[in-house]
């Protein structure tokens, strides 16, 4: 009986020691993982003492960590190659376009009939549109392939919107459009200023390109977000799919002759989401309203 009690006691002691030993090993592994995360090191996980099962576990963990690191490096290299490819494509597209624009300018200076002037003006318009699409393609490709470097700060969105609209006064007048801004107090957002500027500029360009008549701009505040809306009348509104307006090169119904919206609105949504915001569109009484919401300051 005494021998049995002694053996049982020894068994309990050995079990407790094994549990304690395992806890120490697991704690050591956890500390190493925490260090890898906090210091961004590639140091493999090691054990202080030998144990077959724990050694097997740590070996598999190191294999997974190494595979993850290789994937991260491959992703980084792939991103770098993609950026170089986009840059090369952009350069290859811009070079002949620059030559075309140059020859158009030379023709413009020469003696032309009225019919030739009209045809040249049309060719210049299409060349300018192509240049805009190339710029948007380059910008969109870069934004979707790179991690955004945000410089968040308090921004007066009201002033920024007014300044951006003022930059397009000439184009607005050429299209015989009228832009009205609903009076509101200063609305401040916590966002990246350059990204905000690009959002508003793309909204203005989209309005100039597709608006019919007047454009109404409204800023408001609701549920922790600043809301910026561009609303204008559009033709063939029944054929527009608002849930697809932010898709790349969305062209509306294929039964209509409506031209592509390009990448402007896709860039708007992408930039808004990168800053923790969102973009949406609705159609009511033949008027399209595109809204961007950004976090309040």
N, C-alpha and C positions, 0 to 999 in steps of 0.2 A: 504493500500500500504506500509506504514512504517512497519507494523507488518510483512508483507511478506518479506521485505528486511531484517529485523532483524532476522527472522527465517532462511532465506537463509544464512545469514552471520554466524549464530550459527552453521548451518549444515556444512558449509565449514570449520569453525574452528575445529569442532569435527572430521571431516574427516582428516584434516591435522594432528591433534593430534594423531589420530589412525594410520595414515601412519608413523608418526615419532616414535610412540611407537613400531610399528611392525619392523621398521628398527633397532631400538635399540635392540630389542629382537633377531633379526636375526644376528646382529653384535656380540652380546654376545655369541650366539650359534657358530658362525664362529670362534671366538677367542678360545672357548673351544675345538673345533675340531682341530684347529691349534696346541694348546698346547698338545693334545693327540698325534699328529703326531711327534712333535718336541721332546717331553720329554718321549715318549713311555709309557704313563700312561694309566690306565684302569678306570679313573675317569668318571662316567656317566655324561651326559649332563643335565644341570639344567637351569631353567628360573628365571629371577629376578622378574618378575611380572606374574600375572595369566591371562591366555587367553585360552579358551577351545580348539580352533583349534591348537594353537601353542603347548599346553600341549599334545595333541594327536600326533602331529608331533614329538615332542621330545621323547615321550614314545616309538614310533615306531623306532626312530633312536637308542635309547638305547638298544632296543631288537635286532636290526641288529648288533650293535657293540658287544653286548654280545655273539650273535651267532657266529660272526666272530672270537672273542677271543677263544671261545670253539673249533672251527674248527682248529685254529692255535695250541692250546694245544694238541688236538687229533692228529694232523699231526706230532707234535714234538714227542709225545709218540710213534706213529706208526713208525716214523723214528728210534727212539731208539730201539724199539723191532726188527725192521728189521735188524739193525746193529748187534744186539745180535744174531739173528737167523743166519745171514751170518757167524759171527765169530764161532758159534757152529758147523755149517755145515762144515766150513773150517777145524776146529779141528777134527771133526769126519772123514773127508776124509783123512787128513794128518796122523792120527794115524795108520791106517792099511797100508798106503803107506810107512810110515817110517819102519814098520816091514818088508814089502816086500823088500824094498831096503837093509835092514840089512841082511836078509837071502840071498839075491843075493850076497852081499859082502862076506858072509861066504862061499857060494858055490864057489865063484871065487878063494878063497884061497886053496880050496881042489883039489885033483887030478881029472882032467876032460879030456875026449877025445876031439878031435877037433870038432866033431859034437855037443857035449854038450856045448863046449865053444861058438860056434856060436849061439846056441839056447839061452844060458844065455845072450849073448851080445844083442840079439834081445829083450829078455825080459827086460833087463836094459834100452834099448832105449825106449820101450813103457812106462816103469815106469817113466822115465824122462819126456816124453811127457805128461803123465798124471799129473805129478807135475807142469809142465808149465801151463796146462789148469786150474788147481786148483788155481794157483797164479793169473792168468788172470781173472778167475771168481770172486775171492774175490775182486780184485782191481776194476773191472768193476762195481760190485754190490755196492761197497762202493761209487764210484764216482757218480753213478746215484742216490743214495739215500741221499747224503749229500750236503750241500751248500759248494762250494769250498772256502777254505781260501787262497786267492791269496796273494803272496808277490811279487808284481811287481817291477822290477828293470831293469836297462840297462844291457843286456847280449850280449856277443860276440858269436853269433850263429855259426859263422865259426869255432872258436876254440872248441866250445862245440860239434859240429858235428864230428870234427876230433878226439877228445878225446874219444867219444862214439864208433866210428868205431874201434879205436885202442884197445878198451876193448874186441873186438870180433875177434881179429886176429887169435887165435887158431881155433875157429869154422870155420872161413872163409877158412883157409888153409886145414882143414879136409874135407871140401866140395869141395876143389879144385876150389875155386872161385877167381875172381880178382875184386878188388874194386878200381875205379879211381875217384879222386876228381878234378873237374874242378877248375883250379886256379882262385881265385877271391879275391878282397880286403875284409877286415873285414866287416861283415854285423852285425849290432847291432839291437836287438829287445827289445821291452819293454814288458817283460813277467816274469813268474815265473820260476826260474831256475830249480827246481826239476821237474816241469811239462814238461819243454822243454827237459830235460834229458830223461824222460820216453818216450816222443814222438820219439826222435831220436833212442833210444834203441829198441823200438818196430818196427821202420822202418828197422833197421839193422837186427833184428831177422826175420822179414817177408821176407826180401831179401835173407837171408841165407837159410831159409826154402824152398822158392819157386823159387829162381832165377835159371836160366839155363845159365851158362857161366859167363859173367862179369856184374858188377853193376856199373852204372855211377851216381855219386852224384854231384848235381849242386846247388849252391846258387846264387840267384839273387835278385834284388830289382825292384819293379814295383808298381805304383799306391798306395803308402803308406804302402806297405806290403813287408816283406822279404819272399822270396819263397825258400823252401828247397825241392828238388826233388830227389827221388831214382828211377832210371830207369834200368830195366833189362829184358832180354829175358825170355819168359815164354812158356811152352808147352800148347797145346790146347787153345791158346789165343782166338780162335773163340767162345769158349764155356763160356768165362768169361763175366760177366755183370758188367761193371765198376761202374754203378750207385748203385750196391748192394754190392760191395766189402767191404764197411764199416758196413754192417749189421752184427748182432751177429751170429757167427758160420756159416757164408756163405760158402757153399761148391761148388759153381760153378754149372754148369749144372748137373742135376741128371742123365744124360746119360753118364757122365764121371766118372772116378774113382778118380778124383782129391780130395785130402783130405781137411778137413776143414781148413780155415785160422784162426780158433780160435777167440779170442777176441782182438788180437793185434791191428788191424786197427780200430776196433770200439773204443778202448781206445784212439787211436791217434786222431780220429775225435772229440771225447768227450772233451779231454783235450784242443785241439786247439780252439774249440768253447767257452770253459769256459774262455779262455784268449782273446776272441774277434777275433779269427782267423777262418780258415776254412781248410777243407781237400778235395781233389778231386783225381780222377784217370782217366787216358786215356790209350788206347791201340793203338799203331801205328806201323805197320810193325812188328808184333809179339813181340813188346816190351811194357811192362807195366810200366807206369810212375805214381808213387804216389807222390803227391805234398801237402805239408803243408804250409799255408801262415799265418804269424803272424805279428801283427802291428809293424811298425818300431819304433825304439827308438826316 
